[in-house]
Amino acid sequence: MHSTQDHIPVSIIIANYNYAQFVSRAIDSALAQNYGNVEVIVVDDASTDHSAEVIASYGPRIKPCMKKANGGHGAAFNTGFAASRGAIVLFLDADDYLYPNAVSEIVAQWDDDTAQMQFRLHIVDQCEHVNDVFPPPEVPFDSGDVTPQLLRRARYQTTVTSGLAFARSALESVMPVPEHEFRQGADGYLVTLIPLYGKVKSIETCLGAYRMHGNNHSIFAEKLGQRARWRVEHDFHRLQALSHQAEEVGLEVPQDANLRDPTHIEERLASLCVDRQRHPVAEDSRLSLAAAGAAASMEMNVSLRRRAMLAAWFLSVGILPQRMAQAVLSWKLVASSRPAFLARLSRTIRYVTG
């Protein structure tokens, strides 16, 4: 049974690269929406596995876009968006999936001034066992006009690709995604610029699943330094894109906005601690970053206890001996999506700073 608002066309764009073992789950979830006016576009970014055969098996039920050369996340977003017609657009990673009520819930809560809708996702393993929620329920989404947060620290509390929906009108103001700078992390580009063109609305319900497995680009589990450098550089690209876009609408972003963002400072500390030689900011010191992180933590939109614990974590990384600081970093960053590990970290911090 379909909603009375089925007249609003919705596009689900699935970006796939070598996820033949997962992509059918993503496609099936998009086709199973209990909302009638949905088109499903699958962009294959020149996969070398049997993704093409899986995609072809769906015939006319989907719109395939088979790229001949691998272009990365941003290029796949651009290809899918160009082929789409929906007034509301979702980008779904091929290893994730949506629940049947996702689109109907999004449409039901959509307003004329909505530029972006964000919702929580269940964290699942390869076998689809639910392990947690992302972002954690105790971390509040930032909603409404988030431009003040963007202008101050170049970030606000949002989520990953598969937990987002965008107004086509807002996307048209920021697309195409710069393909070189956002070969990975194209969702970071979108969530940074889209709020300049409307409100951000948040749904607390889990409307899909975020699959954690060994190949996630966002994990780099055994390569903490590499992951941290990538995220620091990604943040610099986001800040540059935000500065340019803000200028177009008559706003200004401070050049040091990243230094008011605890998430950025966290990764920058990791990069500095783990591999100083390849750290992208030569003038950084552990103590200065830790002090900036502690100050930024106290301005976060979370409980006082959580702010205090994060500030203590930053200070401990700044003042502990190098090897101990590296251990504290890795405990938090590698296990950042697992609250049980964070609880253990909190006890450790209380012990070493008590």
Disulfide bonds with the S-S distance in Angstrom:
none
